[in-house]
Amino acid sequence: MEKPGKGAAPGDGGSGDDGQEQDESSQGSGERQPAWAARRDLIDHTPETLITRDQFGVVGGHVAGDVIFQLGSPGSGTSLRTASGHVPQGRLEELLPVYRSCPSFEEALVRLRDERIVILRGSRATGRRSAALMLLHRLGAHPVRLLEPSTAPAALPDALDGATGFLLRDLTTSRSKPLLEPHVLAMREQLARHGGLCVVTVETSSILLDVSCVTWEPPPVEQILAAHVVHLVGAEAWQHLRRAQPVEEFIARTHQPGETREFAEQLAAHHRGELDEEKLIDFARSALADRVTRWLTAPEKPNGDELRDKAFLISLAVFDRAPYATAAELGDNLFVQLQETANPHEAPRIPIFGSSISSRLELAHALGSTRDDVTEWGPVPQYSIEFQDSDTARVLLREVWTVHPSTRPALVRWLRQLAADGRPLVRTRAAAATALLAKADLSSAMAHLIEPWAGGKSYNGWLTAANALSLAGLIDVEGVHRILHTWCTGEHASRRWTAIRVYGLLGPRHPEEALGALLDAVRLENDEEEEAGQLAEATQLLLLAARGPVLRQLVPLLHDDPTVHDHVLRAFGLACRETEEGTKRPLVLQWYSSAHTDPGSDEDGLLAALWRAALADRAHTDSALDTLQRWIRVAEYDRQVEEALALLLPALVVPATNQHRISYLLRTAREADGSPLRVTGRLQAAAPALP
């Protein structure tokens, strides 16, 4: 097995660029990404809704909705889709007390009055059906006859049999059976003969060719909630309830009209003393879970659109606040995997140009905006999308993993593909999603994903396992620390590597525990050079991220524990190579400068002690001097680095051997092309003890 790249003493080069991902059955190859660079990828690409960067250490009216006026409660077994004949007048009257107009309703009303037929196009559960009933009611079209949604568009004119009002809800269309302009014109002529009116509701994905429609947008949540609460308990009560914390939380999130109606009923019960505030808050937060359940349990359509929509929603849960193109591309890949599970004998069909961004945003209750995407070439503007409710991704992934286990084979294959992707964003999001799955069911996430990654031959697999366990630790998944301790001291080399990397990443959260585990692994006296390098890299991460607490434990070990002396200096040397992101300023040098100017800090003295130990140790002297020479070259062009070096060098000139080494270095330091450095004279003057 090829192991991760070597660590380094001060001045040693870390590993190179990210290696190419290999299949689990093949040999890993290529240079390994340095630990600090891998840490930056993890921080840059982990969704902000999962963890925060600092956890890694330094670094017009009212239209009620479909369920609100659903003409039968959710559990009653009745709905417009299965009803036949006329809509009972009593059901229409239920809408009147809570119904108000809004811009899209007024536009549809004008269209219906002038043209006798109007098509409302919008997302599911946004109030289109209730709006359709009230449009017909407003123009006196009653009774209202329901038309069968599966009626072929060409047969619709014949279905208009002379009644006053017609409602066709969620007309079924396809690429072979679109709604065409001639169909609508024929319906209009038939309605004109009998003096009838017709409202057709369609989804945003419906196939309409040259057909004019009204885009339906429901009113804001607050307007919907106010209308229902005022109807139930009066305007004065609403003014009082509006300022309550549960109401503020509910309005701050996105909700479908049906969810809002249900919350209004609970709010009214709370006002009457029938429900305490804690239960009211729980109910408000459960609305999101109910929405996710409806998404995932929506009946499948023969054309596969429903399954593709579900795949996109799952992909968006993984790529929340990421480029839309990435979520859509990989959502289609997941659709292929799900289709293989649902119908392995039929090849999945993906419409190349079949989905608009706007329709998908509406489906997912998501927002789109242009933002900078972090890449290895710097920030790049990308059109990104995110759920309006920041908890959606977590709730959706948990429900998919725990309530719908039949999705697991496809989801596992898909996440493994993501872990093998060449893009750091994609690999990191695979790890973040796995951490959320582990939060819901650790045993299954370990068996299906983390253990195969950590036990395989692929470097990217090891790294994804490490990132997943690191993020799982940050979101407090029980059992992670027991797993790490077992792996770190076990016999399986790639699992040891994974645990070592995780300890470096989790260090700021539990620095004493992480450092103790790493030092225990060092004391095992494993002769594997590469593993020793990885232990040094993990300690490097820990030192740079946690800083003071780790530094105070490491320095005494130089004299008290010979078995870890070399390890401490290697880790410190690696830390000295890292620079501030986007600049050439050394992180350790800036750390020293900051501590030196802080009268209450002892960290400058401890850092200087590490430097003196590195210069005095024959195994590390040359690499330490190489690092100082690089810093001097940077100081030639960076005044801040020069000032920090001027503070550090006087602390390094003891004993006399170090004094001579540094003096010689300043006299002989040159640019890479051999030209002299002007800064060396100023640095010599800053350290009077230098000869």
RAUR-V476590 format. One line per field, one symbol per residue. phi: phi as a letter, one per 30 degrees, with the letter a starting at -180 (. if undefined). burial: 1 if it has 24 or more other ideal C-beta (glycine too) atoms within 12 Angstrom, else 0. Layout:
# RAUR-V476590
phi=???
burial=???
This chain:
# RAUR-V476590
phi=.dcddddadejddddddedddcdedcddajdcdeddddddddddcddddcbcedddjel.abcdcedecdhkdecdicaddcdbicdedddddddedccbdaedddddddddddcibbcccaddhcjdddddddddddcidbdccdcdddededcdedddcjddbbbcchedbadcbddceedddddddddddcicbbcccbddddcbchcdbcddbdddedddddeddeddbjddddeddeddeddeddddccbdeddddddeddddddddicbdddddddddddddddddddedcdedcediddddddddddddddcdibeeedddedddddedddddddbdcbddccddbcbcddddddechbcbacbdcdbdcjdbdbdcbaddcdddeddddddedccbddddedddeddddddcddceedddddddddddddddadedddddbdddddcdccddddddddddddddddciddjdddddddddcdcdddddedddddedddeedbddddddddddddddhddddddddddddddeeddddcieededddeddeccbedcedddddddddddddbdeibcddddddeddddddcdcccdddddddddddddddedbeddddddedddddddecbddddddddddeddcdbddddeddddddddcdbdecjddcdddddddddbeddd
burial=1111111111110110011010010001000111111111111111101110001111101111111111100000001110100110001101100111010111111011001111111111111111111111111011111110101010011011001111111111100001100011011101100001111111111111001011111111111111111111100011001101011011101111111111111111011000000001001111111111011100000011111111111111111111111111111111111110110000010100011010111111111100001100000000011111111111111111110100110111111111111011111111111111111111001101111111111111111111111111111010011011101110001111111111111111111011111111110001000111111111111111111111111110110000011111111111111110000011111111111100000011011111111111100110111111111111110000111111111111100001101110110010000000101100110110010
